Amino acid sequence: MPKMTIRLLSRSGRAAVLSALVILLLCQTAACRRIPSAGEETGGSVPVSETPSPAPSTESGDPSAPSRPASLPPLSVTDGRLTDDKGKPVQLRGVSTHGICWFPEYINAGAFASVKAAGANVVRLAMYTDGPDGYVNQPEENLLRVRMGIENARAMGLYVIVDWHILNDGDPNRYRDQAITFFDAVASAYGDDPCVIYEICNEPNGVDWQQVMEYAWAMIPVIRQYAPHALILVGVPNYGFDLRSAMYRPLEGENLMYTFHYYPGERTDYSVLDEALDAGLPVFVSEWGIGSGPDGRTALAEGEAFAAHLNSRGISWCAWSLCNKDEPYSLLKPVCRKLSRFTQEDYSPSGNVIINALGGD
C-alpha cells in the first residue's frame, strides 16, 4: 500500500513522493469534476453553488498554493445553532478520514466526490499528533497531507474540518507548541475561507475541562489572527463525551462549538447530548461510528437510530471512517481496493448505514 512505501523512504524521499502525490491528486480533481457536478443536490441543508467550483490549478508550479475557494456560505453560531450567512439553520453531514498518515490514499478528490454524491457536505481530515507517523514526528509530511485534503475538499465544494487528532497523548497541552505551529501554518494559508473548519483537539482524556480551556485559550488566538470568523470546534474531556463541563463553563468567544463523540455498541446513552443542546450549548458531533456490542455484534440498529436522531434534530456530524481497515467502523469493506466511485457493494454494513444517513434516511 502507498503508506508502506512511504515509510521505507528517507525523510527527503518521503517529501518528494508526497509532493508528486499532490500534483497527481490535484490533477485527479479536475478529472473527477463530473462525479457529481457542483450543481447537483448534496442532500444536506447547506446551499451549494450551482456554478462548478474550479479545480486547483498547478500552472504556477506550486502545488501548495491554495486553490480558488468553492462557493460555500460562511458558517456562524447563532443562539446555539449552526447557521449560514442568512441566519438559516445548517446541518453538516459527512465522513471523517481515518488517520491520514496511514490512509492518505482516501483524501483524493474522487473519494470526496463519492461521499458528496451520497449527500455529504463536509469531510474531516483526521491528522494524528502522537506516534512515529503523527505530526509531532513527521510535521512536514502531515502538513502536506492536510493541505492536499483541504484542496480536494474545496474543489469538490465541501466544507473541510482540520482535526488535530489527539488520542494517546491525552492532554492537548502536551504538544501545545507543535499545535500552535500547525494551526498557524494552516490558518495563515487559508485565512477566513468559509470552507475550512478548525478542530483544535480531538479527544482529550485523562484531563479536566480546566486543562482543555487553558489549551483553547492558547490556540484560538493563533487561528483568529488570520481567520477571525472561522468556525472552531473544541473537544471536551472523557474522549469527547463530557459535555457537561462545557455547559457549566463555556468558553468566551464567537463561532465556537463543542464536539461530542459517540459509538453505538460501545456506549448506550447519549442523553447528555440532548441535555447540552437543550441548554443552548452549540454541539457538533465531529466523530461517531458503529462499534460492536458485548456480544460481538456490530450495532447496526443502534447506529441507524443514532443517525436518525442526529438528522431529526439537525445536529451536524461526521462519521468514522473513510477507509477499508478491517474493523467495524470502516465505511469500506476490507476487500475494496477502489479509491473512488464507490458503490453499495463496496461499503461495509456500517458504511451502508452511514451512506443512507448522509442522504437523510
N, C-alpha and C positions, 0 to 999 in steps of 0.2 A: 504493500500500500504506500501511497506517497509519503505519509508521515514517517514510515520506517526508512525510506530512502534518505529523507532529510536528516534524520538522526545520525546516519552513518557519515555524513559530510562534516567537514570542519565548519567553524562559525562563519568564515568568509564564504565557504561553499554554500552553506545554507542560505545566506543572504542573497547570493547570486541566483540560486534556484527560486527563491521566493520572489525576487524581482521579475524573473521570467514568468512566474505564475501570475503576477499582477497583470502583465500585458496580455497573457493568454485569457485570463478570466474577464478582463475588461473588454477584450475583443469579443468574447463569447456573449457579453451583454448585448452587443449590437445584433449578434446572430439570433438571439432569443427574444427580440423585441416583440414578436408576434405571439408570444406564449405567456399570458394573453396580452392584447393591446391595452394601453393605459386607460382607454375609454371604456373597457368592459367593466361590468358590475363586480365589485370586490366582495360583496356580502357583508361588509362592515358598515357602521353608521357614519364613518368619516367620508366626506365627499372627496372624490379623486378627479383631477382634471381630465377632461375629455381629450386634451391635447397630449399625445405621447411625450413622455419626458425623454430628453435626449440621452443617448448613450454616452458614457465618459469618453472624452477624446484623448488619444495618445499622440496627437500630431505634434505636441510640444516636445515630445521625447521624455517627459517627466510623468511617469505613471502615478506618482504620489500626489500630483496636483489635483485638488478637488474637482469633480465634475460639476456641471451646472446643476443647481438644485431641482429636484422634482417639484411639481406644483401641488404641494400639500399645505393645508392651512396650519398656522401656528396653533399650538395647544396651550390651554391655560387651566388653572384650577380655580373654580368659582363655587363658593359655598359647598366645598367638599366634593365637588363633581368635576370630572374632566370635561372640558368644553372646547369648541373650536373658536375661530376668530369672530364668529357672530353670536357667541354665547350659547350655541346649541350643544346639548349633551352629546358626548362622543364615547363610543366603546371601541377600544382597540382589541383585536383578536389576532393571535399569531402564534408563532412557534419560536422556541429557543434552540440554538445550536447546542450540541454537546461542546466539550472543550475544544476550542478552535486550534489548540496546539496538537490535538490528537486526530481531529476530523476536519482538517482545513478544506477538504475537497467539497464539503457541503455549503461553503459560503459563496458558491458560484451563482451567477445571475439566473441560470436556468432552474436551479433548485428553488430559488426565491420566487421565480415566476410560477412554478408548480404550486407552491402553497398560496400564492396570491390568487391563482385561478380557483382554488378551493374556498376562498373567502378571506384570507389573511390580509391585514393592512399594516402589520408590524412584524419585524423579526428581531430577535435578541441575540447578540453576539456574546457568548459566554467565554470570557478570557480568564482562565485560571491564573492565580497570582503565585501560589506556592509550588514547590516541587521542581524537579530538574527541567521540566518543559514549560513551566509557568513564566510569567512576565519577569519576576524578580531575577531569574537566572538567564532568561533569554528576552530581554526587553526589545531589541531591535526587531527580531523575528515576529514577536507577538504584536507589536505596534503595527507592523506592516500587514499582518493578517487582519487586524481590526480595520485598518484603512481600506483594505480590499473589500471587506464585508460591507462597510459603510457605502463605498462607491457603488457596489452592485445593488444594495437595497435602495439607494436613492434613485438609481437609474430605472429600477423597477417600479418606482412610485410607492415605496413603502417607508413607513417610519422605521427607525432602527434604534434599538436600545444598546448602548455600550455598557457592558456589565463587567465591573471589577469583581471577579468571581472568587471572593474569599471563601474558604471552606475549612480545610485542615489548619489554616493559620488562625482561625477563630477570632482573634482580636484584630479589628481593622487597623488599629494603631500600630501593629507590629511592623507593617510596611508602609507607614504613612508617607514617608519621604518619597518612596517609589510611586505611590499613588498620586502624589502631587505632581511629580514629573510626568506621569502618564496623562492625567487629565489636563494638564497644561498643554501638552502636545496636541491632544485631540481637540480641545476647545479652541485653541488658537488657530487650528486649521479650518474649523467649521463654524466658529462664531455662533451667531444666533440662528443658524439654519434650523428651520422648524422640523426637519426630518429627524434630527439627532436628539435622542433622549439619553440622559446620563444616569446610570445606576451605580451608586458610589460604593456599595458594599453588599454583596450577595446574601450571605447567611452568617451574620455574626453569631458566635456561640462561645460559651464559657465566659461571657462578659455581661455586664448590666447595661441598661439604657444610658446611664451617665457616660460610660466609656464610648458608646456609639455616638452620643451627642458631641463629645469632645472631638471625635474624628470628623463628624459632619461639619462642625464649626470651622475646622481647618480646610476641609475640601470644598465646600460650597463657594467660598470667595474665589478660589482658584478658577472655577468654572464661570462664575458670574462676571469676572473681569472681561471675558470675551463673549459670553452668552448670557446677558442679563435677564433674558426672558425664557430661557430653555427650561423644559421640564426636567426636574431632578427627582430621582427615586432613592429613598433611604431605607436600607434594610433594618429590621428590628431583631432583638435578641432571640435566642432559642431557635436558631435556624429559620428565621423569618416567620415565626409563629406568634411571638409575644406582642400583639398589637396594643394591649392594654397599657404598656409602659409609654407608648407614644400618645395614646389617648389622654393620659393624665398629664404628660409634659411634652406637648408638641413643640417642634422647632419653630422659631420665628422666621418668616420669610414667605415670599410668594412662589407659586408654581412648584410646590413641594408635595410629593406623595410618599406614602409609606407602603413597603412591599409586604405581601403575605404569600407564604409558600405552603402548599398542601398536597399530600399524596394519598388519594383514596386507596384503601387497603392497608396503609401503614398508620394512618390516623383515621378516626371515625367521627370526630366532632369539629365542625368549623363554625360553630355558633359565635365565636369571638369575632369572626369576620363581619357578620351582620350587626353585632353589638357595636363594633367600631364605626361601621357605615352609618348606623342609626344615630350615633353620637356626633356625626358630621366629620369624622376623620377621613381624609382622602386616601383611598387604598387602591393599589394596583397589584393584582395577583401576577407578579412577574415570573413565577415559576410554579407549575403544578404538573403532576404526571400520574399515571395509573400504575400503582405498585401491586404487590401481591399480599394477600391476607395471610393469617397464621396457617391456613390450610394449604398454602402454596398456590392458590387460585388467583389468577390475575383479576383484579377488582374492576371488571368492565362495567357492570351495572352501577357500581358506586361512582365510577368515573363519569358515566353518562349523566347521572343525577347531579353531580357537582358541576359539570359543564352547563347543564340546563339551568342550574341556579345562577351561575355567573351571567349567562345570557339574559335570563329573565330580569335580573337587577341592573343590567347594563354595566357590569364590572369588567374593566379591561383586564386582559390576561394573555400570557404566553405559556405554551405547553412544552414540556421537556420530553424528547429532544429529537432534532432533525439529524438522524444518523442511522446506521444499521448495526449498532452494537448489540450484542446478544444479551439483552436484558429487557424486561417487560415494558420499560418506559419508552423505548425507541419507536419512532414513527415507522421506520422501515424494517422489513424482515431482514434477518442476518444474511440471507441468500441474495438479497437485492444488491446488484453491483451498479445500478444506474445512478447517475448523479443529477438527473433532471427528468422532466417529462414523466413523472411518477403516475402510475395508475392504481386502481383499487387493489389489484393483485400484488403490488409492491409493498403496500402498507401492512404493518403488523395488526393484530387485533386491537391493540391500544391505539395505533396510528389511525385506524379507521374511525374509532370513536372521536378522536381529536379532529380529523378531517371533516367529519359530519358536523362537529360543533363549530368549526370555523364558518360553515355555511348557515349556522343558526339553528341546526336540528338538535 
